[in-house]
Amino acid sequence: MGDESSATAEAGIGGVGTDPQRVSAGVGPWPGGRDEWPDEEHYDPELLEHGDTRNVIDRYRYWRMDAIVADLDEHRHTFHVAIENWQHDMNIGSIVRSANAFATDTVHIVGRRRWNKRGAMVTDRYQHVQYHPDVAALTEWAASQNLPIIAIDNVPGCVPMESFEWPERCIMLFGQEGPGLSDEAIAAAEAVVEITQYGSTRSINASAAAAVAMYSWVTQNSPLAPRSLN
C-alpha cells in the first residue's frame, strides 16, 4: 500500500485545502451529533465528528481507511496492471488512480521503485502496489502465480483489442510514455494487444491506454458490470 496518514490529515481537517483528496464537496459531520453516530467498527470517529471531504464513493463515507481497503479486497477483480518505470513517468500516478477505479487486484511497478504519485490523487492508499526491479523479476512472479502477461502496445503483429478475448486472470503490461514497452517486456508477453485508433496520431497517452484496456477487461469478465437485458 501507499503510505497512510491519520484520518484527520487525510480528510484535510484543520488544513488549508491542499490535500489532494479534497476534490469534491464531501459531507459534513454526521447529522444529529454524537448521540446519532453509528456504532459499526468501520466508521471513523474523527470523520463522523468533523466530516468527510475525501474523494470516495458514497458507500465509503465516514469509513476508516483500513476498513475501505478490507472491503475492496472482498471484490477486487482478477486482473493486475504492471507499468515499466525507467524514466519516472508522470503517467504512473494516473494509471494507479484508474486501477483503483476499476478495482484492480494489484499494480506492479517495474524498474525504479520511486514513482510520481501526484496523479494518483491518494488512491494508492487504497490500492495494492508491488515492486519488481526488472521485467525478469515480474515474469518470474507472474509464472509463480500462473498469470499470463498481456502487453499493450502498437507494434507489428499485435492484436486489435476489439477482437481480443481477455484471460480471466492476467497482468496487463504497459510501457513508458513515448518509447512504449521495452524489448524485454514484449518478449515476456503471451500476447500484444493494440488499441485501434482512427485519427492521425500514432499513439495515445499511456494513462488513457491503460484506462481503455481495464475497461475492456471489465466489460468481458467482471461479475459486477451491468449487463444488457437484450
GIKA-V317261 format. One record per residue. RES is the residue in one letter. SS is DSSP state (H for helix, E for strand, L for the rest). D_LAST is the distance of its C-alpha to the last C-alpha in Angstrom with 1 decimal. Layout:
BEGIN
res-><RES	RES>
ss-><SS	SS>
d_last-><D_LAST	D_LAST>
END
This chain:
BEGIN
res-><M	G	D	E	S	S	A	T	A	E	A	G	I	G	G	V	G	T	D	P	Q	R	V	S	A	G	V	G	P	W	P	G	G	R	D	E	W	P	D	E	E	H	Y	D	P	E	L	L	E	H	G	D	T	R	N	V	I	D	R	Y	R	Y	W	R	M	D	A	I	V	A	D	L	D	E	H	R	H	T	F	H	V	A	I	E	N	W	Q	H	D	M	N	I	G	S	I	V	R	S	A	N	A	F	A	T	D	T	V	H	I	V	G	R	R	R	W	N	K	R	G	A	M	V	T	D	R	Y	Q	H	V	Q	Y	H	P	D	V	A	A	L	T	E	W	A	A	S	Q	N	L	P	I	I	A	I	D	N	V	P	G	C	V	P	M	E	S	F	E	W	P	E	R	C	I	M	L	F	G	Q	E	G	P	G	L	S	D	E	A	I	A	A	A	E	A	V	V	E	I	T	Q	Y	G	S	T	R	S	I	N	A	S	A	A	A	A	V	A	M	Y	S	W	V	T	Q	N	S	P	L	A	P	R	S	L	N>
ss-><L	L	L	L	L	L	H	H	H	H	H	L	L	L	L	L	L	L	L	L	L	L	L	L	L	L	E	L	L	L	L	L	L	H	H	H	L	L	L	L	L	L	E	L	H	H	H	H	H	H	L	E	L	L	L	L	L	H	H	H	L	L	E	L	H	H	H	H	H	H	H	H	H	L	L	L	L	L	E	E	E	E	E	E	E	L	L	L	L	L	H	H	H	H	H	H	H	H	H	H	H	L	L	L	L	L	E	E	E	E	E	L	L	L	L	L	L	H	H	H	L	L	H	H	H	L	L	L	E	E	E	E	L	L	H	H	H	H	H	H	H	H	H	H	L	L	L	E	E	E	E	E	L	L	L	L	L	L	E	E	H	H	H	L	L	L	L	L	L	E	E	E	E	E	L	E	L	L	L	E	L	L	H	H	H	H	H	H	L	L	E	E	E	E	L	L	L	L	L	L	L	L	L	L	L	H	H	H	H	H	H	H	H	H	H	H	H	H	H	H	H	L	L	L	L	L	L	L	L	L>
d_last-><40.7	42.2	45.3	44.9	46.9	47.6	45.0	47.4	47.6	43.9	43.2	45.9	47.9	51.4	50.8	50.5	46.8	46.9	44.6	41.6	39.2	40.3	37.7	36.3	38.0	37.2	38.5	42.0	43.9	42.3	42.8	45.8	47.7	48.6	48.7	45.0	44.0	41.5	43.2	40.5	41.8	39.1	40.4	43.0	46.0	46.9	43.5	43.5	46.9	46.6	42.9	40.2	39.8	37.9	34.8	32.6	29.4	30.2	29.6	32.7	35.0	38.5	37.7	40.2	39.3	39.7	37.5	34.7	35.2	35.2	32.0	30.3	31.7	29.7	26.3	27.2	25.1	26.6	27.3	30.6	31.8	35.3	37.3	40.6	43.1	46.2	46.8	45.8	42.6	41.6	37.9	37.9	37.8	34.7	33.1	34.1	32.5	29.2	29.5	30.0	27.0	24.7	26.6	28.2	30.4	33.5	34.8	37.6	40.4	42.2	45.7	47.4	46.9	47.2	44.3	43.8	42.0	42.0	38.4	37.2	37.9	39.0	35.7	37.7	39.1	35.7	34.8	36.4	38.5	40.4	43.1	44.1	47.2	45.9	43.2	45.1	44.8	41.1	40.7	42.9	40.9	37.6	39.0	40.3	36.8	35.1	33.1	32.5	33.3	30.9	32.8	31.3	33.5	33.8	36.5	37.1	34.9	32.0	28.4	25.8	23.6	20.5	21.2	22.6	21.3	22.7	24.7	23.7	27.3	29.1	31.3	30.4	33.8	34.6	38.0	40.2	39.6	41.5	42.5	39.2	39.3	42.7	43.5	43.7	40.1	38.8	40.8	39.5	35.8	33.9	31.7	32.0	28.9	29.0	26.9	26.7	28.6	29.0	32.1	35.7	36.0	36.2	34.7	33.0	34.3	34.2	32.7	29.9	29.3	29.1	26.6	24.3	24.7	24.1	20.8	19.8	20.7	18.9	15.5	16.1	18.0	18.1	17.3	17.6	15.1	12.1	8.8	5.4	3.8	0.0>
END
